[in-house]
């Protein structure tokens, strides 16, 4: 189940409904193994060091439900539309809990309003956990 228009539109719909056209505001959408789509936003805080990524709420909800994440996308408002952002390194680690086949939206650098899908294994081919010979090559 790749990142698709339905998933991107779910994130765009949340950012529009929650923040309107506020520049830089964002939201995430995730598809679970059972087809459920979860959305979330990252709350702001007086101390920006404790703010959370947009994906965190949906990751926590998926964990609560006990259903694996299979696809994830994050979008932000930009002056020329909505841009897709690849997950940050911390969110990549959070998503790796569901394995290397999780698909994520990444922007086309020439035009971040367009995107493509990559598996985590392709986004992060040198993931640190692969070097430990006593462990599985990828988390499960």
C-alpha positions as CSV (number, residue, x, y, z in Angstrom):
1,X,0.0,0.0,0.0
2,X,2.0,3.0,-1.3
3,X,1.7,6.6,-0.4
4,X,-1.1,7.6,-2.8
5,X,-3.3,10.6,-3.5
6,X,-5.8,9.5,-0.9
7,X,-3.1,9.6,1.8
8,X,-1.7,12.9,0.7
9,X,-5.1,14.4,0.4
10,X,-5.9,13.3,4.0
11,X,-2.9,15.2,5.3
12,X,-3.7,18.3,3.1
13,X,-7.3,18.2,4.4
14,X,-6.2,18.2,8.0
15,X,-3.7,21.0,7.5
16,X,-6.3,23.1,5.7
17,X,-9.0,22.5,8.3
18,X,-6.7,23.0,11.3
19,X,-4.5,25.8,10.1
20,X,-6.0,27.3,6.9
21,X,-3.3,28.7,4.7
22,X,-0.8,29.5,7.5
23,X,2.7,29.2,6.0
24,X,4.7,26.3,7.3
25,X,1.8,24.6,9.0
26,X,1.8,20.9,8.4
27,X,0.1,17.6,9.0
28,X,0.8,13.9,8.5
29,X,-1.3,10.9,7.4
30,X,-0.5,7.2,7.8
31,X,-2.1,4.1,6.4
32,X,-2.3,1.1,8.6
33,X,-2.1,-2.5,7.5
34,X,-5.9,-2.8,7.8
35,X,-6.4,0.2,5.5
36,X,-7.2,2.7,8.3
37,X,-5.9,6.2,7.6
38,X,-4.8,8.2,10.7
39,X,-3.9,11.9,10.6
40,X,-2.1,14.1,13.1
41,X,-0.4,17.4,13.6
42,X,2.6,18.4,15.8
43,X,1.7,20.7,18.6
44,X,3.6,23.9,19.2
45,X,5.1,24.7,22.6
46,X,6.7,27.7,24.2
47,X,10.1,25.9,24.1
48,X,10.5,24.7,20.5
49,X,12.9,22.0,21.7
50,X,10.0,20.0,23.1
51,X,7.8,20.2,20.1
52,X,6.8,17.0,18.3
53,X,6.8,16.1,14.6
54,X,3.5,15.9,12.8
55,X,3.8,12.1,12.5
56,X,4.0,11.4,16.2
57,X,0.3,11.5,17.0
58,X,-0.5,9.0,14.2
59,X,2.4,6.7,15.2
60,X,1.1,6.7,18.8
61,X,-2.4,6.0,17.7
62,X,-1.2,3.1,15.5
63,X,0.7,1.7,18.4
64,X,-2.3,2.0,20.7
65,X,-4.5,0.1,18.1
66,X,-1.8,-2.5,17.6
67,X,-2.0,-2.2,13.9
68,X,1.2,-1.8,11.8
69,X,1.9,1.4,9.8
70,X,2.5,0.6,6.1
71,X,2.7,4.1,4.6
72,X,3.3,7.7,5.8
73,X,3.4,11.2,4.4
74,X,3.9,14.6,5.8
75,X,2.8,17.9,4.1
76,X,3.3,21.5,4.8
77,X,1.6,24.7,3.6
78,X,3.9,26.6,1.2
79,X,3.3,29.8,-0.7
80,X,2.8,27.8,-3.9
81,X,0.7,25.0,-2.6
82,X,1.4,22.0,-0.3
83,X,4.8,20.4,-0.2
84,X,5.5,16.8,0.7
85,X,8.4,16.3,3.2
86,X,10.3,13.2,3.8
87,X,10.2,12.0,7.4
88,X,13.0,13.4,9.6
89,X,15.6,11.1,10.9
90,X,13.8,10.6,14.2
91,X,10.5,9.8,12.5
92,X,12.4,7.4,10.2
93,X,13.5,5.6,13.4
94,X,10.0,5.6,14.7
95,X,8.7,4.1,11.5
96,X,11.5,1.5,11.3
97,X,9.7,-0.1,14.3
98,X,7.3,-1.4,11.6
99,X,10.1,-2.6,9.3
100,X,12.0,-1.6,6.2
101,X,9.0,-2.0,3.8
102,X,7.1,1.0,5.3
103,X,6.5,3.4,2.4
104,X,7.0,7.1,2.8
105,X,6.3,10.1,0.6
106,X,9.4,12.1,-0.5
107,X,9.4,15.3,-2.5
108,X,10.6,15.6,-6.0
109,X,13.4,18.2,-5.4
110,X,12.6,20.1,-8.6
111,X,9.0,20.6,-7.4
112,X,8.2,19.6,-3.8
113,X,4.4,19.9,-4.7
114,X,5.0,16.6,-6.4
115,X,6.2,13.4,-4.7
116,X,7.1,9.8,-5.0
117,X,7.1,6.9,-2.7
118,X,10.2,5.1,-1.3
119,X,10.5,2.3,1.2
120,X,12.4,3.0,4.3
121,X,15.1,0.6,3.2
122,X,15.6,2.7,0.1
123,X,15.4,6.0,1.9
124,X,17.9,4.8,4.6
125,X,20.0,2.0,3.0
126,X,22.7,2.4,5.7
127,X,20.4,2.2,8.7
128,X,22.6,1.8,11.8
129,X,20.8,-1.4,13.0
130,X,22.0,-3.4,10.0
131,X,25.6,-3.6,11.3
132,X,24.8,-5.7,14.4
133,X,25.4,-9.3,13.4
134,X,23.6,-10.8,16.5
135,X,20.3,-9.0,15.5
136,X,18.0,-9.3,12.6
137,X,19.1,-7.1,9.7
138,X,15.9,-5.1,10.0
139,X,13.5,-4.6,12.9
140,X,10.1,-6.3,12.8
